């Protein structure tokens, strides 16, 4: 180990010991408590913000209307469904809209063609996802002319995502 040889070396060694002791001393309690209070207040504010957001979303979700699904057939000027004939098949376009505030998944739409009260053809389609105020379109395809019978198109079911 190093031993100081003269008085000036002894004085500088003592100064080094004092400096190292001062550097390892804890901060005064007032500075330490101020930092702790600032950290505590910041963490508390974040926690209150998160809890307020969760509460708001919970209350808002309780007040939302369930999906209100409406199917509309494209029509002509007389109000009859617009039917397009292509290669011996009859295409009936439709649009479904979610007028509610919640999302609907797996929306099933059914079309039935009845001639003289007898179900002659039917079809169904599924729309995977329909959020609030969203619209989706499609078409049903029949082998018989829907104009000779009664065409019923309706939403049959949906799931909550």
Residue frames as qw, qx, qy, qz and C-alpha x, y, z in Angstrom:
[[0.000, 0.890, 0.456, 0.000, 0.00, 0.00, 0.00],
 [0.367, 0.612, -0.016, 0.700, 1.07, 3.57, -0.65],
 [0.498, -0.655, -0.337, 0.457, 2.45, 5.57, 2.30],
 [0.208, 0.949, 0.027, 0.237, 2.82, 9.38, 1.95],
 [0.736, 0.099, -0.242, 0.624, 6.43, 10.47, 2.38],
 [0.225, 0.066, -0.219, 0.947, 6.16, 14.16, 3.29],
 [0.141, 0.415, 0.545, -0.715, 3.61, 16.62, 4.73],
 [0.388, 0.347, -0.236, -0.820, 2.33, 17.86, 1.39],
 [0.388, 0.027, -0.859, -0.334, 1.67, 14.30, 0.24],
 [0.090, -0.286, -0.856, 0.421, -0.12, 13.61, 3.58],
 [0.254, 0.403, 0.240, -0.845, -2.33, 16.70, 3.08],
 [0.457, 0.247, -0.497, -0.695, -3.30, 15.72, -0.48],
 [0.301, -0.085, -0.949, -0.043, -4.09, 12.15, 0.64],
 [0.046, 0.365, 0.687, -0.627, -6.34, 13.54, 3.42],
 [0.352, 0.366, -0.081, -0.858, -8.08, 15.80, 0.87],
 [0.403, 0.103, -0.780, -0.467, -8.74, 12.83, -1.39],
 [0.174, -0.236, -0.922, 0.252, -10.28, 10.86, 1.50],
 [0.164, 0.412, 0.425, -0.789, -12.52, 13.81, 2.44],
 [0.389, 0.301, -0.364, -0.791, -13.68, 14.28, -1.18],
 [0.368, -0.024, -0.891, -0.267, -14.52, 10.63, -1.59],
 [0.064, -0.334, -0.810, 0.479, -16.46, 10.66, 1.67],
 [0.267, 0.403, 0.150, -0.862, -18.42, 13.77, 0.55],
 [0.402, 0.201, -0.605, -0.657, -19.31, 12.14, -2.77],
 [0.362, -0.143, -0.918, -0.078, -20.70, 9.03, -1.10],
 [0.113, 0.202, 0.603, -0.763, -22.76, 10.94, 1.47],
 [0.163, 0.588, 0.781, 0.132, -26.53, 10.79, 0.87],
 [0.029, 0.524, 0.247, 0.815, -28.37, 13.86, -0.37],
 [0.157, -0.057, 0.492, -0.854, -29.90, 16.09, 2.26],
 [0.183, 0.352, 0.897, -0.192, -33.27, 14.78, 3.36],
 [0.332, 0.634, 0.235, -0.658, -35.17, 17.80, 1.96],
 [0.302, 0.489, -0.568, -0.589, -33.86, 17.21, -1.58],
 [0.040, 0.020, -0.994, -0.100, -34.54, 13.51, -1.32],
 [0.233, 0.458, 0.752, -0.414, -38.08, 14.00, -0.05],
 [0.346, 0.597, -0.065, -0.721, -38.82, 16.57, -2.79],
 [0.261, 0.316, -0.789, -0.457, -37.81, 14.08, -5.49],
 [0.036, 0.178, 0.975, -0.130, -39.90, 11.38, -3.81],
 [0.298, 0.544, 0.484, -0.618, -42.95, 13.67, -3.66],
 [0.356, 0.524, -0.361, -0.685, -42.62, 14.64, -7.31],
 [0.186, 0.143, -0.937, -0.260, -42.37, 10.97, -8.30],
 [0.124, 0.320, 0.869, -0.357, -45.33, 10.07, -6.11],
 [0.348, 0.574, 0.233, -0.704, -47.50, 12.87, -7.52],
 [0.328, 0.433, -0.594, -0.593, -46.60, 11.99, -11.11],
 [0.118, -0.012, -0.990, -0.079, -47.37, 8.29, -10.60],
 [0.200, 0.429, 0.708, -0.524, -50.65, 9.17, -8.84],
 [0.376, 0.541, -0.073, -0.749, -51.70, 11.46, -11.71],
 [0.299, 0.263, -0.805, -0.439, -51.03, 8.69, -14.25],
 [0.016, -0.177, -0.968, 0.178, -52.99, 6.18, -12.17],
 [0.289, 0.514, 0.462, -0.662, -55.97, 8.54, -11.81],
 [0.358, 0.479, -0.383, -0.704, -55.89, 9.19, -15.58],
 [0.219, 0.097, -0.938, -0.251, -55.96, 5.48, -16.40],
 [0.068, 0.337, 0.864, -0.367, -58.80, 4.80, -13.95],
 [0.320, 0.536, 0.187, -0.758, -60.83, 7.75, -15.29],
 [0.347, 0.359, -0.616, -0.609, -60.40, 6.52, -18.88],
 [0.142, -0.076, -0.986, -0.034, -61.48, 2.98, -17.98],
 [0.158, 0.445, 0.675, -0.567, -64.52, 4.32, -16.10],
 [0.349, 0.501, -0.113, -0.784, -65.52, 6.57, -19.00],
 [0.327, 0.225, -0.791, -0.466, -65.26, 3.73, -21.54],
 [0.034, -0.198, -0.959, 0.200, -67.24, 1.40, -19.28],
 [0.258, 0.524, 0.468, -0.663, -70.09, 3.91, -18.86],
 [0.340, 0.476, -0.355, -0.729, -70.07, 4.81, -22.56],
 [0.203, 0.099, -0.929, -0.292, -70.28, 1.14, -23.62],
 [0.110, 0.341, 0.857, -0.370, -73.31, 0.59, -21.37],
 [0.310, 0.598, 0.252, -0.695, -75.20, 3.42, -23.11],
 [0.125, 0.323, -0.656, -0.670, -74.56, 2.25, -26.68],
 [0.807, 0.234, 0.107, -0.531, -77.35, 0.85, -28.80],
 [0.691, -0.086, 0.691, 0.193, -76.89, -2.70, -30.06],
 [0.120, -0.117, 0.654, 0.738, -76.35, -3.18, -33.80],
 [0.555, 0.545, 0.385, -0.497, -79.38, -2.13, -35.84],
 [0.292, -0.163, 0.754, 0.565, -78.97, -3.89, -39.17],
 [0.556, 0.596, 0.253, -0.521, -81.00, -2.83, -42.21],
 [0.454, 0.027, 0.729, 0.512, -81.01, -4.48, -45.65],
 [0.409, 0.675, 0.083, -0.608, -82.03, -2.45, -48.69],
 [0.676, 0.273, 0.588, 0.350, -82.44, -3.81, -52.20],
 [0.070, -0.266, 0.329, 0.903, -81.34, -1.61, -55.05],
 [0.401, 0.565, 0.686, -0.221, -84.56, -0.55, -56.73],
 [0.261, 0.353, 0.497, 0.748, -85.96, 1.02, -59.83],
 [0.125, -0.190, 0.012, -0.974, -88.17, 4.10, -60.07],
 [0.642, -0.355, -0.399, -0.550, -91.35, 2.08, -59.27],
 [0.521, -0.548, 0.488, -0.437, -89.84, 0.75, -56.04],
 [0.993, 0.070, -0.045, -0.080, -89.34, -2.76, -57.43],
 [0.657, -0.521, 0.422, 0.344, -86.03, -4.49, -56.75],
 [0.381, 0.742, -0.442, -0.330, -83.47, -3.92, -59.47],
 [0.856, -0.069, 0.507, 0.073, -82.83, -7.28, -61.10],
 [0.249, 0.701, -0.528, -0.411, -80.12, -7.75, -63.69],
 [0.954, 0.134, 0.257, -0.076, -80.19, -10.77, -65.98],
 [0.132, 0.723, -0.647, -0.205, -76.84, -12.21, -67.10],
 [0.301, 0.291, -0.895, -0.151, -76.35, -15.54, -68.89],
 [0.610, -0.282, -0.679, -0.295, -79.66, -16.99, -67.70],
 [0.469, -0.364, -0.628, 0.503, -79.21, -15.94, -64.06],
 [0.149, -0.850, -0.264, -0.430, -80.85, -13.12, -62.13],
 [0.475, 0.040, -0.425, 0.769, -78.68, -10.86, -59.95],
 [0.325, -0.847, -0.344, -0.242, -80.36, -8.96, -57.10],
 [0.393, 0.352, -0.399, 0.750, -78.01, -6.38, -55.51],
 [0.530, -0.761, -0.369, -0.053, -78.42, -5.42, -51.87],
 [0.219, 0.541, -0.412, 0.699, -76.83, -3.15, -49.26],
 [0.655, -0.574, -0.480, 0.109, -76.73, -3.80, -45.52],
 [0.109, 0.649, -0.257, 0.708, -76.03, -0.99, -43.03],
 [0.516, -0.365, -0.637, 0.441, -75.29, -1.12, -39.31],
 [0.095, -0.735, -0.151, -0.655, -77.26, 1.85, -37.96],
 [0.710, -0.671, -0.209, 0.051, -76.49, 1.01, -34.31],
 [0.091, -0.913, 0.371, -0.142, -73.52, 2.04, -32.20],
 [0.642, -0.439, 0.627, 0.047, -71.94, -1.38, -31.62],
 [0.235, 0.456, -0.752, -0.414, -70.07, -3.59, -34.06],
 [0.900, 0.080, 0.268, -0.334, -71.68, -6.72, -35.51],
 [0.060, -0.461, 0.842, 0.274, -69.73, -9.76, -36.67],
 [0.110, 0.085, 0.974, 0.179, -70.79, -12.69, -38.84],
 [0.463, 0.347, 0.201, -0.790, -73.86, -10.86, -40.16],
 [0.271, 0.143, 0.913, 0.270, -76.03, -13.38, -42.02],
 [0.430, 0.346, -0.049, -0.833, -78.39, -12.16, -44.75],
 [0.392, 0.192, 0.897, 0.063, -81.02, -14.49, -46.21],
 [0.395, 0.267, -0.282, -0.833, -82.96, -14.14, -49.46],
 [0.417, 0.215, 0.876, -0.112, -86.02, -16.26, -50.23],
 [0.315, 0.140, -0.455, -0.821, -87.90, -16.44, -53.53],
 [0.392, 0.261, 0.817, -0.333, -91.46, -17.69, -53.18],
 [0.285, 0.047, -0.564, -0.774, -93.60, -18.45, -56.21],
 [0.643, -0.321, -0.474, -0.509, -97.30, -19.08, -55.50],
 [0.656, -0.625, 0.199, -0.373, -96.49, -19.27, -51.77],
 [0.979, -0.096, 0.024, 0.178, -93.92, -22.05, -52.26],
 [0.308, -0.788, 0.432, 0.311, -90.24, -21.52, -51.49],
 [0.866, 0.499, 0.014, 0.036, -88.51, -22.14, -54.81],
 [0.673, 0.387, -0.277, 0.566, -85.02, -20.71, -54.18],
 [0.463, -0.886, -0.017, 0.027, -83.08, -19.27, -51.33],
 [0.664, 0.414, -0.291, 0.550, -79.59, -18.02, -50.60],
 [0.519, -0.837, -0.094, 0.147, -77.60, -16.66, -47.73],
 [0.525, 0.599, -0.254, 0.548, -74.53, -14.53, -47.37],
 [0.653, -0.639, -0.233, 0.333, -72.31, -13.70, -44.44],
 [0.244, 0.835, -0.182, 0.458, -70.53, -10.42, -43.85],
 [0.690, -0.018, -0.536, 0.487, -67.59, -10.93, -41.51],
 [0.355, -0.372, -0.360, 0.779, -67.52, -7.54, -39.80],
 [0.039, 0.709, 0.400, 0.580, -69.80, -4.48, -39.81],
 [0.304, -0.188, -0.440, 0.824, -68.83, -1.62, -37.51],
 [0.090, 0.703, 0.490, -0.507, -71.13, 1.23, -36.48],
 [0.332, 0.786, 0.012, -0.521, -72.51, 3.18, -39.46],
 [0.151, -0.379, 0.773, 0.485, -70.66, 0.92, -41.91],
 [0.768, 0.412, 0.083, -0.483, -72.26, -0.34, -45.14],
 [0.313, -0.259, 0.853, 0.329, -71.53, -3.48, -47.17],
 [0.658, 0.408, -0.119, -0.621, -72.94, -4.54, -50.53],
 [0.312, -0.145, 0.922, 0.175, -73.45, -7.79, -52.36],
 [0.587, 0.180, -0.340, -0.713, -75.85, -9.61, -54.67],
 [0.655, 0.018, 0.724, -0.216, -78.01, -12.72, -54.57],
 [0.253, 0.306, -0.701, -0.592, -78.10, -14.85, -57.69],
 [0.677, 0.178, 0.576, -0.422, -81.24, -16.78, -58.67],
 [0.220, 0.007, 0.842, 0.493, -81.97, -19.14, -61.56],
 [0.082, 0.674, 0.716, 0.163, -85.63, -18.02, -61.68],
 [0.079, 0.507, 0.119, 0.850, -86.82, -14.47, -62.29],
 [0.148, -0.259, -0.663, 0.687, -87.58, -12.85, -58.90],
 [0.272, 0.059, -0.096, -0.956, -90.15, -10.68, -60.67],
 [0.560, -0.165, -0.653, -0.483, -92.57, -13.66, -61.01],
 [0.635, -0.414, -0.637, 0.141, -92.75, -14.28, -57.28],
 [0.397, -0.901, -0.009, -0.173, -92.25, -12.76, -53.85],
 [0.640, 0.346, -0.418, 0.544, -88.66, -11.89, -52.90],
 [0.568, -0.816, -0.046, -0.092, -87.86, -11.57, -49.18],
 [0.606, 0.378, -0.400, 0.574, -84.39, -10.39, -48.12],
 [0.528, -0.806, -0.008, -0.268, -83.64, -10.00, -44.41],
 [0.121, 0.567, -0.717, 0.386, -80.90, -10.11, -41.79],
 [0.818, -0.242, -0.499, -0.154, -81.11, -13.45, -40.01],
 [0.777, -0.568, -0.139, 0.233, -78.43, -13.15, -37.34],
 [0.318, 0.772, -0.364, 0.413, -75.20, -11.57, -36.10],
 [0.777, -0.329, -0.375, 0.384, -72.61, -12.11, -33.37],
 [0.207, -0.969, 0.132, -0.027, -71.04, -9.66, -30.99],
 [0.675, 0.514, -0.426, 0.315, -67.29, -9.55, -31.59]]
